Amino acid sequence: MKITADHIQSTNKSREITHAREFNFLAENLEKRGLNIESLIQKLQALQIAVPSWALGTGGTRFGRFSGGGEPSTLIQKIQDVGIIHALNRSSDSVSLHIPWDIPKDYDEILQKAAEVEIGFDAVNSNTFQDQADQARSYKFGSLANNDKAIRELAIEHNKEVIRIGEKLGSKALTVWLADGSSFPGQHSFRKALQNTHESLQEIYRELPEDWKMLIEYKPYEPYFYSTVIQDWGTSFLLANKLGEKAYTLVDLGHHLPNTNIEQIEATLMTEGKLGGFHFNDSKYGDDDLTVGSIKPYQLFLIFNELVAGFEETANPSPAWMIDASHNLKDSLEDLLQSMEAIKLAYAQALIVDQKTLHESQTFQDVAQAQEILQDAFRTDLRPLVRESIRQSGGAISPILSYRELKVRENLIQKRGTKSKASGL
Ligand SMILES: [Mn+2]
């Protein structure tokens, strides 16, 4: 199914009057505060978040997976689904491929299908956390960190292959999430595992094209439960610094122990010019992969507040943005639309923070005023501004309601059936 401009227009119609009234009321208030509405809208429109190719099907846990129907079973169908999201919200103009789950068979065809729905290719992701059917040696005890040189070489070669695939699609970054670790004390040498990982990453880094980035993701636990080789931002930062200027740290919101101050990590990395990527999701307990903004919207706002300030005040390049959540209860496309809206809303809230007065509060140590400034921005209902930015880009005033009115899922089920299954976990 392809969403056309007519589809968007027909579903926007019933919402236009109410939206205009809400937006005009808000715009007047924001202008009184000295904010430039046009500039806010442009910034919101420019924020595009990649959709990972594994997020289009139903996610599962290690206990089970409950399929939803109409899932994309080929890469082309996945691209069509990203096209649907992008047509509705004009905020998701790229797909992030996971290799080997989504290796293109015919590159020209894939590029053409992506161009038809105005989709590009963001960072490519390697996978050495599971064995493939025809794999000669196992990653059971690690990949880039493994004690066995032959296994390390297999994992290095896989990452090089991922770079070659990405080059053919116009990707500009390789994301390495290394699952390697140990489940029991004494299982492996911490020092040796880190050393092996560094050397393996060096070999991959040498293959990185000039205009590419290597994004190093970290995670404190899981799939291993005692230690993870790249457990935290410090370890990732250390490796990125050792590797060189094309290597960066990638922050995944779900990859922290409870109550970690993620916005502070981000500020530190931006100060050092090493924040390379961001994976969005939300969580209550661990790496829960819940919809962005569903549990801790204030934290998401504080994260964007640091990003906005960092864009102004540091030389950190613009990071690669991606949603990294698993949708095991909701329609995956609806979940992605909700995630995208939460991200834009948090960004909008951060954009209206009175940075000048905030700095003054910091200078004069006016703690109460600093809190007032942040909470005032967070509590301002900016949904009409986000809707207007999408509407002006040719998208739906309410992407999720349009999705339902256009009966997209029913249409996909009709075409693909109820048993189709997307590749992934
Ligand atoms: Mn991630």
Boltz pocket constraint, residues with backbone or C-beta under 6 A from the ligand:
constraints:
  - pocket:
      binder: B
      contacts: [[A, 177], [A, 217], [A, 252], [A, 279], [A, 324]]
      max_distance: 6.0
